[in-house]
Amino acid sequence: MSAEDSLAKEVAIRIAGEIVLAKNPGEVMKRWRERFNVSQVQLAKYMGVTPSVVSDYEGGRRKSPGAHLIRRYVEALIAIDKERGSPVISELSRFIAVSD
């Protein structure tokens, strides 16, 4: 595994952990999507769902997302960021390095 892939995996684990442990997972999901500057439409396309599914989870209109959906959500954010040259992953890596 390359250093970039290893870093992306660490970022993904931390994002997923924050979502899982949150009192309101939808709010955390939305905050991360916005942090990655990804639209609901773009994220939904990567996940293979409709934008309304993403909206419903983020808005709390659907039950708390399961592990499978969270994994797909986070993997889509990471994939989109990698396509853009990993600007968010690179920025977050500074915080991960400091906190470890």
N, C-alpha and C positions, 0 to 999 in steps of 0.2 A: 504494500500500500504506500503510495506516495505521501510526502509530507502534506501536500495540499488536501489529499483525500482524508488523511488522518485528522487534519484540522477541521475539515467540513463535518466529519463524523462526530467530533467532540462538540462542535457547535450544535449539531442536530440533537445530540443527546441532552444537552442543556436546555434547548428550547422545548423538547418533548417533556422533559422533567418538569419544567415550569408550568406547562399546560396541564399535565396530570395532577400536579399538587395544588393548582389554583382553585379557589372557591368558586370562581366564575371562569371556567375554561374558555368560553367563547370570547370574552373580553381579551384574554391573553392571546388567543389565536389571532384576533383582529389586530392587536398591537404589534405582533410579530409580522403579520402580513404587511402592515403599513410601514414597519421599519425596513422591510425588504423592498418597499415601493412597488408592490405587486397588486394588481387589481383583482377583484373577486373573479372576474371573467377569465383572466389569464390563469389564475391559480386553479380554477375549476377545470379548465381545459387540460392542464397537466395532470390533474387528479382523475380525470375521466368522469366527472360529475357535472351537474348543471350549476350555474352560478347561484341559484336559489338554495342549493344544499349548503354551499359555503356561507351564504347570508344567514340561513336558518341556524347554523351552529354558532356563528359569531354573535348573532342576536339573541341567543338563548331560547329560540323557539323549538329547538330539537333537544332531546335528552343529551346529557353529557356524552361527548364523542368517545368511542372505544379506542383501544390501542391501535387497531388497524387503520382507522381513519386518521388518527393523530400522526401515525407513521407516514402515511401517504401525504398528508398536509405538509409536514416538515420536509420530507424528501422533495416535494414539489418546490418549496421555497428555496432549498439548497440548489436544486437543478437550475432553476431560473437564475439564481445569483451566479452560478458557475458560467452560464451562457453569457452573462454580462461582464465576465472577467473577475468575478468573486469580490466585488468591492465591500459588501457587507460582511462576508466571512472574514476578509482581511482585517477590517476594522474591529470586529468582535474578537479576533485572535489576540489583539493587544490586551484585552481585558481578561481573557482566559489565561494568558501567560502570567499576568500579574497576580491573579487570584490563586493560581496553583502553587 
